[in-house]
Amino acid sequence: MGIPLKTLGFVLPAGVALTIGTAAADTLRLRCTNDASGSPWDIVVDLDHRRVDNLAAEVNGGSISWRDPENRTYELDRGTGALRMRNASSTGGYYLYYTCRPQ
């Protein structure tokens, strides 16, 4: 196809760098797995428009963070693929932990 590849800097825990074609160079498709239950969750990160699953996100070299409509906060470590979800509540809330890898 002749499309040059571009490295986005997302490094898997095993140290394998994610590379995708420039046609989709600004989009990451990730499968995140809950560390405790094993439940999978797919997310799409649009780096060009700074969105995760079509929600506004803060994107920097080390992390991507966003909030969902229920006001849960998410932070993805771009170096390790570790995703933390925080759900605050009047009783103290809780965290859920996921590991994300490219699809």
Secondary structure as GFF3:
##gff-version 3
##sequence-region A 1 103
A	DSSP	beta_strand	5	11	.	.	.	ID=ss1
A	DSSP	beta_strand	17	21	.	.	.	ID=ss2
A	DSSP	three_ten_helix	22	24	.	.	.	ID=ss3
A	DSSP	beta_strand	27	34	.	.	.	ID=ss4
A	DSSP	beta_strand	40	46	.	.	.	ID=ss5
A	DSSP	beta_strand	51	52	.	.	.	ID=ss6
A	DSSP	beta_strand	55	59	.	.	.	ID=ss7
A	DSSP	beta_strand	63	67	.	.	.	ID=ss8
A	DSSP	beta_strand	73	77	.	.	.	ID=ss9
A	DSSP	beta_strand	82	87	.	.	.	ID=ss10
A	DSSP	beta_strand	94	102	.	.	.	ID=ss11
###
